[in-house]
């Protein structure tokens, strides 16, 4: 899940790290295939691919898996024919949901996503009805232990970043998509490792959830979507109140 609640973001990143490794590796491999297909298989020339390889190594994805995914993307191996798709709708309380998929079978993807929406009592919407509530941005997370705020601020703003924020134990760098490569490259050349780096969707307006039952319902729904093999990302526009977050943390 991306582009929403700080609390939910932390929780779900942990959940992904604890999930079955095979599923995590499969999702990253698909991203690598698409990145290599779009920008080539050389990590020195393909910033997005370089970030994904770093992400793969961060979850201990085997080197052979990484190299195989790159070769599929460049056409050296078969199996790199993936199509990107997007589905939209509303969860409990009108919370916006955008689901991004990478698939070799669109019919399977839409059937699985639609089933997850129906089971959760959520409603799917027409293309563009929900995604217009988000902005596409570059988002980079850097551990605070690796640099200080002033140094990083000067570096990323000079490279074209829009903003630098503090998120717990990390710095969050926001860029326009057109400047994402330049900012990522500047950080890499400065010798600073990126914990995460991706093009994402960030909501224009965040809705605070103040009821425990609604928060549980939304989180369960997002978990169900993220468990689908073809789903790469789920974007929402909700945050969780401090009271509800405390109750969820206590569970």
Buried (B, 14 or more C-beta within 10 A) or exposed (E): BBBBBBBBBBBBBEBBEEBEEEBBBBBBBBBBBBBBBEBBBEBEEBBBBBBBBBBBEBEEBEEEBBBBBBBBBBEEBEEBEBEEBBBBBBBBBEBBBBBBBBBEEEEBBBEBBEEBBEEBEBEBBEEEEBBEBBBEBBBBBBEBEBBEEEEBBEBBBEBBBBEBEEEEEBBBBBBBEEBBBBBBEBBBEBEBEBBBBBBBBBBEEBBEBBBBEBBBBBBEBBBBBBEBBBBBBBBBBBBBBEEBBEBBEEE
